[in-house]
Amino acid sequence: MQFIDRKRVQQALSYAKCLQLSRDAFSLFSNGKVKQTLRSVIVSEQSSMMGTMPAYISEGPYAGFGLKTVKVDFSRSHQRSSHEGCILLYGASNHEDMVLVDAASVTELRTAAASAVATDILAPENASHLAILGTGVQAKKHVLLMMEIRSLRQITVWGRNTTSAAIFADWCRQHTGLPVTVAMTPAQAVSDADIICTVTASKEPFLHANDLPDHCHINAVGASAFGFQELGPDIYSATKLYVDSREAVWNASSCLIQAKEQGFITPTDMGIEIGELLTSDLKPFVVKLPRTLFKSVGLAVQDLVFSRAIVSQLQPLI
């Protein structure tokens, strides 16, 4: 059995390729070419979690069975990645052997690529001010992937830790060459932003409807499991909802459920899947909406598509 580590994952995929793979994964999912269960999560007494995500893709270059298992620990007590695990692909090598792929690096890429694909569809072409709320690995990947789909002119960052926010702002300046501002509050960070990405491990909402500018697109990424929350429920009454998977988000998002219980989301508004926009004629109409929100919790099909593409790229070495 071969193992593909972080270094080889990063070498195998360009950001442009990541965007295409994300589009492929969403299209396969919304076209009914994927069988996957809801993510199974076990939480320890120390609040770390283990998630398991199996899936089967029925046809095409990514076809086959796979399983992602990952431990998530947002503790600040060590320097290891918050996500540790692997993606197991069946029949992936030239000899039809099983292959293991580093899950943390794939998760970083596929999550940011999913947000970028949604942004490319939903945000205006002239969107140029990016607000990043969060300072970790996903914050960095979102900056880099957003630069692939829009000509950014300005970045505003906010973090719950001011020191981390300052360090992240310096990183943004070095890697983008753009003006970067550190905001003191989430409301200040998004006040003039066209594109907003929330990528934190917050357990309390920090962004509300009255904080939003008149026109914006939001990628709500960080709160992908029960117990985590970034957005106040009232935001859902001020935005049009798009999702990676209706079934997945409604079974993993505390803020969505709260919004529905409190009447901010109508009983019939379950959100539009991004894959439906990629495979239908809806796209010309959604870009005219003043405020859009993409809620994602991550799908196993994304992990399998990215991992099989990585294996294919590295096939002579496997």
Disulfide bonds with the S-S distance in Angstrom:
none
